[in-house]
């Protein structure tokens, strides 16, 4: 008798095994390495250019974004992405990658309708949800600080 | 110094593992993961948790996209102290401006110079 449950068990052997652990290790190592580079850049900007640790955040992020945009242009970042999954998507470099790759992908449609209009196809959701949530949390915190 | 690097690696990696679990187990798309992380960063910063994480992990906390939400809120709160309600809107992009501006600029330049691959 083939029931739904039986069928699910029968085909289990033929389905690709979810490689959760392997994927997580890859994400951990690559994501960790990107943050390690970030930490190295932080030390570089604080020691060499005399930024405070907090102020160093901006040049560090900018440098990482530049690197990521270039690597995307050379087609390297997408290869890293296939290997690392969330490890390369979650750091800020993944944000820059989504902007650059969307811009590149639509280059053939022209600079205005292609590159500029499609740039924020993926990154737009990050900015929208970030802004809305920060706005709401900010308002709540402001109200609490004022009236409590 | 060595410990700074160690914790940056471990904490940054751990945040990415959370992202990978959201991708593999909960079947979210990368866009959903990134959006959730930004919201999480803003909410954690609302409870003053994220600053402690940055103090502890350095770039391990500032490089993941969660810090984008944290910076949005930080800019908003700094201006809110000076200008009240309207300050929330005035300051929201203050700290993230460098990141967004450079991402747009470099993305545009790369799209001009390079040819799409694949």
Interface residues (C-beta under 8 A of the other chain):
Chain A: X18 X20 X23 X24 X26 X27 X28 X29 X30 X31 X32 X33 X34 X35 X36 X37 X38 X39 X40 X41 X42 X43 X53 X57 X58 X59 X60 X61 X62 X64 X65 X66 X69 X70 X72 X73 X74 X75 X78 X84 X85 X86 X87 X89 X90 X91 X92 X93 X94 X95 X96 X98 X99 X100 X103 X104 X105 X107 X108 X111 X115 X116 X119 X122 X123 X125 X126 X127 X128 X129 X130 X131 X133 X134 X135 X137 X138 X139 X140 X141 X142
Chain B: X1 X4 X5 X8 X9 X10 X11 X12 X13 X14 X15 X16 X17 X18 X19 X20 X21 X22 X23 X24 X25 X30 X31 X33 X34 X35 X36 X37 X38 X39 X41 X42 X43 X45 X46 X57 X58 X59 X60 X62 X63 X64 X65 X67 X68 X69 X71 X72 X73 X76 X77 X80 X84 X85 X88 X89 X92 X93 X95 X98 X99 X100 X102 X103 X104 X106 X107 X108 X109 X110 X111 X112 X113 X114 X115 X116 X117 X118
